[in-house]
């Protein structure tokens, strides 16, 4: 499959590396240009591309950018991209980084807002795991305790394709419903960064409370930022699980 990825940070870069390792043809773009972009692409074993070329002749476009950066993309970026090309949004909204986006603050689901900015449908995926989990937590299909990712969107066939890519990356995939339901794996929910199996993730998606998520998201940032030193990856996972008494793995790291 041909995949274009915009953003090569902790998430986008890891996705690029994993997709290339799985045999997909991957090209990437980021805010760098020239030699710096080429060096990053070589590091990931993929091709570098301009912002215009990264969306050409691909089956899937993955946007791995901070939410606030979505509106800064060229307005006509996707104008000539065929409708059957799947666009994936991996972003998570954090006010301390993304500033105040009033519509999201007032309750609009993050990826619904992203879809509106782009003017086309998106699939929400690759957003509910920590970068370290995504980089090193993958297992072969059928493995015991395989970690799962949530996938939301309105196109069932598109979701199936993205779920296949998630499997290629080393994770099970759980269909979390329409794009309007993708709040169930946004920050501040039991499904977010808690490293659950597919069955556990289904329960966590069901247990989420939309109205409580923003305050829990902000609490997590405040608590973790107030520590003398940033906690280890297992400690962050344990903290996230402990926010929810009903989480299938609360205090069971």
Secondary structure, DSSP 8 states (H G I E B T S, - for coil): -EEEEE--SHHHHHHHHHHHHTT-EEEEE-S--HHHHHHHHHHHTSEE--TTGGGSS-SEEEE-S-GGGGGGS-TTTTTTS-TTSEEEE-----HHHH---HHHHTT--HHHHHHHHHTS--EE-S-SS-HHHHHH----TT-TT--EEEEE-S-HHHHHHHHHHHHHHT-EEEEEESGGGGGGGSTTSTTSSS---HHHHHHHHHH--HHHHHHHHHHHHHHHHTSSS---HHHHHHHHHHT-TTSTTTT--
